[in-house]
Amino acid sequence: MAPSAQSPKVAGQATRHPALVMLRGALVAAVVVGVNAAAVSTVAAGVAGLWGALLGLVIVVTFSGAGLLALHLSRRTSPTTQLAVAMASYTGRIAIFGGLLAVALNSDTLAKHVNLTVLGLCALVVVMGWMAGEIWAWSRLRVPIYDLDQEVTA
């Protein structure tokens, strides 16, 4: 087999879309952790525990994934704009999450069908899995530390 048939990447080639690679790594880790947490929660707290775990998984994936997607969409902008997008995305996600949390904690209907303690614990566990997957994916990115395409003029 020819070397090019074994691997589509050329040696030394930078990762084309790092945010999407990190999103994929984080998503896989979060789903694995979330599904296991849902199984344990179902055994421990019944159907309400299952719904709490699944809701925690969906919340974490939605909010964390939105941040990486925002970074991916801003990939062709200046570093200053990317920082602004990252900070605005984070602030917006925290504000929306806080609002949803306030609504959830004051909802009697949600409390009847969802174990809120399980929701909180599973969300924390899934966040840790998400972060571990994101770090793992980041550690395998090929990010050049200098640009070979630019000529250096003395």
CYANA upper distance limits for C-alpha pairs under 8 A (distance plus 0.5 A):
  1 MET  CA      5 ALA  CA      7.03
  1 MET  CA      6 GLN  CA      7.66
  2 ALA  CA      6 GLN  CA      7.35
  3 PRO  CA      7 SER  CA      7.34
  4 SER  CA      8 PRO  CA      6.76
  4 SER  CA      9 LYS  CA      8.43
  4 SER  CA     10 VAL  CA      8.36
  9 LYS  CA     13 GLN  CA      7.19
 12 GLY  CA    142 ARG  CA      8.26
 13 GLN  CA    142 ARG  CA      7.61
 14 ALA  CA    141 LEU  CA      8.21
 14 ALA  CA    142 ARG  CA      5.29
 14 ALA  CA    143 VAL  CA      5.94
 14 ALA  CA    144 PRO  CA      6.69
 15 THR  CA    141 LEU  CA      6.47
 15 THR  CA    142 ARG  CA      5.58
 15 THR  CA    143 VAL  CA      6.96
 17 HIS  CA     21 VAL  CA      7.00
 17 HIS  CA     72 HIS  CA      7.74
 18 PRO  CA     22 MET  CA      6.65
 18 PRO  CA     72 HIS  CA      8.32
 18 PRO  CA    138 TRP  CA      8.20
 18 PRO  CA    141 LEU  CA      7.21
 19 ALA  CA     23 LEU  CA      6.50
 19 ALA  CA     68 LEU  CA      6.25
 19 ALA  CA     69 LEU  CA      7.60
 19 ALA  CA     71 LEU  CA      7.10
 19 ALA  CA     72 HIS  CA      5.82
 20 LEU  CA     24 ARG  CA      6.61
 20 LEU  CA     68 LEU  CA      7.83
 20 LEU  CA     69 LEU  CA      7.92
 20 LEU  CA     72 HIS  CA      7.29
 21 VAL  CA     25 GLY  CA      6.80
 21 VAL  CA    137 ALA  CA      7.01
 21 VAL  CA    138 TRP  CA      8.36
 21 VAL  CA    141 LEU  CA      8.38
 22 MET  CA     26 ALA  CA      6.49
 22 MET  CA     68 LEU  CA      8.29
 22 MET  CA    133 GLY  CA      8.06
 22 MET  CA    134 GLU  CA      5.58
 22 MET  CA    135 ILE  CA      8.21
 22 MET  CA    137 ALA  CA      5.57
 22 MET  CA    138 TRP  CA      6.48
 23 LEU  CA     27 LEU  CA      6.34
 23 LEU  CA     65 GLY  CA      7.07
 23 LEU  CA     68 LEU  CA      6.85
 23 LEU  CA     69 LEU  CA      8.38
 23 LEU  CA    134 GLU  CA      7.31
 24 ARG  CA     28 VAL  CA      6.66
 25 GLY  CA     29 ALA  CA      6.86
 25 GLY  CA    133 GLY  CA      5.48
 25 GLY  CA    134 GLU  CA      6.17
 25 GLY  CA    136 TRP  CA      7.64
 25 GLY  CA    137 ALA  CA      5.77
 26 ALA  CA     30 ALA  CA      6.49
 26 ALA  CA    129 GLY  CA      7.86
 26 ALA  CA    130 TRP  CA      5.12
 26 ALA  CA    131 MET  CA      7.04
 26 ALA  CA    132 ALA  CA      7.60
 26 ALA  CA    133 GLY  CA      4.54
 26 ALA  CA    134 GLU  CA      4.97
 26 ALA  CA    135 ILE  CA      8.49
 26 ALA  CA    137 ALA  CA      7.86
 27 LEU  CA     31 VAL  CA      6.54
 27 LEU  CA     61 VAL  CA      7.48
 27 LEU  CA     65 GLY  CA      8.40
 27 LEU  CA    130 TRP  CA      7.02
 27 LEU  CA    133 GLY  CA      7.81
 28 VAL  CA     32 VAL  CA      6.71
 28 VAL  CA    133 GLY  CA      7.73
 29 ALA  CA     33 VAL  CA      6.66
 29 ALA  CA    129 GLY  CA      5.99
 29 ALA  CA    130 TRP  CA      6.26
 29 ALA  CA    132 ALA  CA      7.82
 29 ALA  CA    133 GLY  CA      5.61
 30 ALA  CA     34 GLY  CA      6.26
 30 ALA  CA     57 LEU  CA      7.95
 30 ALA  CA     61 VAL  CA      7.80
 30 ALA  CA    126 VAL  CA      5.83
 30 ALA  CA    127 VAL  CA      7.67
 30 ALA  CA    129 GLY  CA      5.56
 30 ALA  CA    130 TRP  CA      5.20
 30 ALA  CA    133 GLY  CA      7.85
 31 VAL  CA     35 VAL  CA      6.38
 31 VAL  CA     57 LEU  CA      7.88
 31 VAL  CA    126 VAL  CA      8.33
 32 VAL  CA     36 ASN  CA      6.83
 33 VAL  CA     37 ALA  CA      6.55
 33 VAL  CA    125 VAL  CA      7.80
 33 VAL  CA    126 VAL  CA      6.38
 33 VAL  CA    129 GLY  CA      6.57
 34 GLY  CA     38 ALA  CA      6.50
 34 GLY  CA     53 ALA  CA      7.55
 34 GLY  CA     54 LEU  CA      7.68
 34 GLY  CA     57 LEU  CA      6.10
 34 GLY  CA    122 CYS  CA      7.61
 34 GLY  CA    125 VAL  CA      8.25
 34 GLY  CA    126 VAL  CA      6.17
 35 VAL  CA     39 ALA  CA      6.79
 35 VAL  CA     54 LEU  CA      8.36
 36 ASN  CA     40 VAL  CA      6.80
 37 ALA  CA     41 SER  CA      6.40
 37 ALA  CA     53 ALA  CA      6.99
 37 ALA  CA    122 CYS  CA      6.76
 37 ALA  CA    125 VAL  CA      8.37
 38 ALA  CA     42 THR  CA      6.49
 38 ALA  CA     49 GLY  CA      7.87
 38 ALA  CA     50 LEU  CA      5.78
 38 ALA  CA     53 ALA  CA      5.47
 38 ALA  CA     54 LEU  CA      6.81
 38 ALA  CA    122 CYS  CA      8.35
 39 ALA  CA     43 VAL  CA      6.97
 39 ALA  CA     50 LEU  CA      7.69
 40 VAL  CA     44 ALA  CA      6.64
 41 SER  CA     45 ALA  CA      6.06
 41 SER  CA     46 GLY  CA      7.48
 41 SER  CA     49 GLY  CA      5.45
 41 SER  CA     50 LEU  CA      6.19
 41 SER  CA     53 ALA  CA      7.15
 41 SER  CA    118 VAL  CA      7.37
 42 THR  CA     46 GLY  CA      4.99
 42 THR  CA     47 VAL  CA      6.33
 42 THR  CA     48 ALA  CA      8.07
 42 THR  CA     49 GLY  CA      5.71
 42 THR  CA     50 LEU  CA      5.23
 44 ALA  CA     49 GLY  CA      7.71
 45 ALA  CA     49 GLY  CA      5.11
 45 ALA  CA     50 LEU  CA      7.99
 45 ALA  CA    115 ASN  CA      8.08
 45 ALA  CA    118 VAL  CA      8.49
 46 GLY  CA     50 LEU  CA      6.98
 47 VAL  CA     51 TRP  CA      6.79
 47 VAL  CA    114 VAL  CA      8.49
 48 ALA  CA     52 GLY  CA      6.62
 48 ALA  CA    113 HIS  CA      5.96
 48 ALA  CA    114 VAL  CA      4.97
 48 ALA  CA    115 ASN  CA      5.51
 49 GLY  CA     53 ALA  CA      6.59
 49 GLY  CA    114 VAL  CA      6.96
 49 GLY  CA    115 ASN  CA      5.68
 49 GLY  CA    118 VAL  CA      6.30
 49 GLY  CA    119 LEU  CA      8.04
 50 LEU  CA     54 LEU  CA      6.64
 50 LEU  CA    114 VAL  CA      8.41
 51 TRP  CA     55 LEU  CA      6.44
 51 TRP  CA    113 HIS  CA      7.93
 51 TRP  CA    114 VAL  CA      5.98
 51 TRP  CA    115 ASN  CA      7.78
 51 TRP  CA    119 LEU  CA      8.40
 52 GLY  CA     56 GLY  CA      6.58
 52 GLY  CA    114 VAL  CA      5.52
 52 GLY  CA    115 ASN  CA      5.72
 52 GLY  CA    116 LEU  CA      6.63
 52 GLY  CA    117 THR  CA      8.30
 52 GLY  CA    118 VAL  CA      5.96
 52 GLY  CA    119 LEU  CA      4.64
 52 GLY  CA    120 GLY  CA      8.45
 52 GLY  CA    122 CYS  CA      8.18
 53 ALA  CA     57 LEU  CA      6.70
 53 ALA  CA    118 VAL  CA      6.54
 53 ALA  CA    119 LEU  CA      5.63
 53 ALA  CA    122 CYS  CA      5.86
 53 ALA  CA    123 ALA  CA      7.79
 54 LEU  CA     58 VAL  CA      6.68
 54 LEU  CA    119 LEU  CA      8.27
 55 LEU  CA     59 ILE  CA      6.60
 55 LEU  CA    119 LEU  CA      7.06
 56 GLY  CA     60 VAL  CA      6.73
 56 GLY  CA    119 LEU  CA      5.50
 56 GLY  CA    120 GLY  CA      7.26
 56 GLY  CA    122 CYS  CA      6.26
 56 GLY  CA    123 ALA  CA      4.94
 56 GLY  CA    126 VAL  CA      8.17
 57 LEU  CA     61 VAL  CA      6.62
 57 LEU  CA    122 CYS  CA      7.60
 57 LEU  CA    123 ALA  CA      6.55
 57 LEU  CA    126 VAL  CA      6.81
 58 VAL  CA     62 THR  CA      6.43
 59 ILE  CA     63 PHE  CA      6.57
 59 ILE  CA    123 ALA  CA      8.02
 60 VAL  CA     64 SER  CA      6.23
 60 VAL  CA     65 GLY  CA      8.37
 60 VAL  CA    123 ALA  CA      6.81
 60 VAL  CA    126 VAL  CA      7.38
 60 VAL  CA    127 VAL  CA      6.83
 61 VAL  CA     65 GLY  CA      5.97
 62 THR  CA     66 ALA  CA      6.55
 63 PHE  CA     67 GLY  CA      7.30
 63 PHE  CA     93 ARG  CA      6.75
 63 PHE  CA     97 PHE  CA      8.35
 64 SER  CA     68 LEU  CA      7.35
 65 GLY  CA     69 LEU  CA      6.62
 66 ALA  CA     70 ALA  CA      6.60
 66 ALA  CA     89 SER  CA      8.37
 67 GLY  CA     71 LEU  CA      6.88
 67 GLY  CA     86 ALA  CA      7.46
 67 GLY  CA     89 SER  CA      6.39
 67 GLY  CA     90 TYR  CA      7.14
 67 GLY  CA     93 ARG  CA      8.39
 68 LEU  CA     72 HIS  CA      6.65
 69 LEU  CA     73 LEU  CA      6.65
 70 ALA  CA     74 SER  CA      6.82
 70 ALA  CA     85 VAL  CA      7.50
 70 ALA  CA     86 ALA  CA      7.69
 70 ALA  CA     89 SER  CA      7.47
 71 LEU  CA     75 ARG  CA      6.69
 71 LEU  CA     82 GLN  CA      7.24
 71 LEU  CA     85 VAL  CA      7.46
 71 LEU  CA     86 ALA  CA      6.85
 74 SER  CA     81 THR  CA      8.17
 74 SER  CA     82 GLN  CA      6.42
 74 SER  CA     85 VAL  CA      7.75
 75 ARG  CA     82 GLN  CA      7.58
 77 THR  CA     81 THR  CA      6.57
 77 THR  CA     82 GLN  CA      6.89
 78 SER  CA     82 GLN  CA      6.74
 79 PRO  CA     83 LEU  CA      6.66
 80 THR  CA     84 ALA  CA      6.80
 81 THR  CA     85 VAL  CA      6.57
 82 GLN  CA     86 ALA  CA      6.57
 83 LEU  CA     87 MET  CA      6.60
 84 ALA  CA     88 ALA  CA      6.44
 85 VAL  CA     89 SER  CA      6.30
 86 ALA  CA     90 TYR  CA      6.58
 87 MET  CA     91 THR  CA      6.57
 88 ALA  CA     92 GLY  CA      6.42
 89 SER  CA     93 ARG  CA      6.50
 90 TYR  CA     94 ILE  CA      6.65
 91 THR  CA     95 ALA  CA      6.69
 92 GLY  CA     96 ILE  CA      6.62
 93 ARG  CA     97 PHE  CA      6.41
 94 ILE  CA     98 GLY  CA      6.48
 95 ALA  CA     99 GLY  CA      6.77
 96 ILE  CA    100 LEU  CA      6.69
 97 PHE  CA    101 LEU  CA      6.48
 98 GLY  CA    102 ALA  CA      6.68
 99 GLY  CA    103 VAL  CA      6.83
100 LEU  CA    104 ALA  CA      6.53
101 LEU  CA    105 LEU  CA      6.57
102 ALA  CA    106 ASN  CA      6.86
103 VAL  CA    107 SER  CA      6.65
104 ALA  CA    110 LEU  CA      7.16
104 ALA  CA    111 ALA  CA      8.47
105 LEU  CA    111 ALA  CA      8.22
105 LEU  CA    116 LEU  CA      8.49
107 SER  CA    111 ALA  CA      6.86
108 ASP  CA    112 LYS  CA      6.79
109 THR  CA    113 HIS  CA      7.30
110 LEU  CA    114 VAL  CA      6.21
111 ALA  CA    115 ASN  CA      7.00
111 ALA  CA    116 LEU  CA      7.13
114 VAL  CA    119 LEU  CA      8.13
115 ASN  CA    119 LEU  CA      6.79
116 LEU  CA    120 GLY  CA      6.74
117 THR  CA    121 LEU  CA      6.73
118 VAL  CA    122 CYS  CA      6.30
119 LEU  CA    123 ALA  CA      6.47
120 GLY  CA    124 LEU  CA      6.80
121 LEU  CA    125 VAL  CA      6.79
122 CYS  CA    126 VAL  CA      6.44
123 ALA  CA    127 VAL  CA      6.54
124 LEU  CA    128 MET  CA      6.86
125 VAL  CA    129 GLY  CA      6.83
126 VAL  CA    130 TRP  CA      6.46
127 VAL  CA    131 MET  CA      6.59
128 MET  CA    132 ALA  CA      6.63
129 GLY  CA    133 GLY  CA      6.63
130 TRP  CA    134 GLU  CA      6.59
131 MET  CA    135 ILE  CA      6.54
132 ALA  CA    136 TRP  CA      6.53
133 GLY  CA    137 ALA  CA      6.58
134 GLU  CA    138 TRP  CA      6.52
135 ILE  CA    139 SER  CA      6.60
136 TRP  CA    140 ARG  CA      7.26
137 ALA  CA    141 LEU  CA      7.12
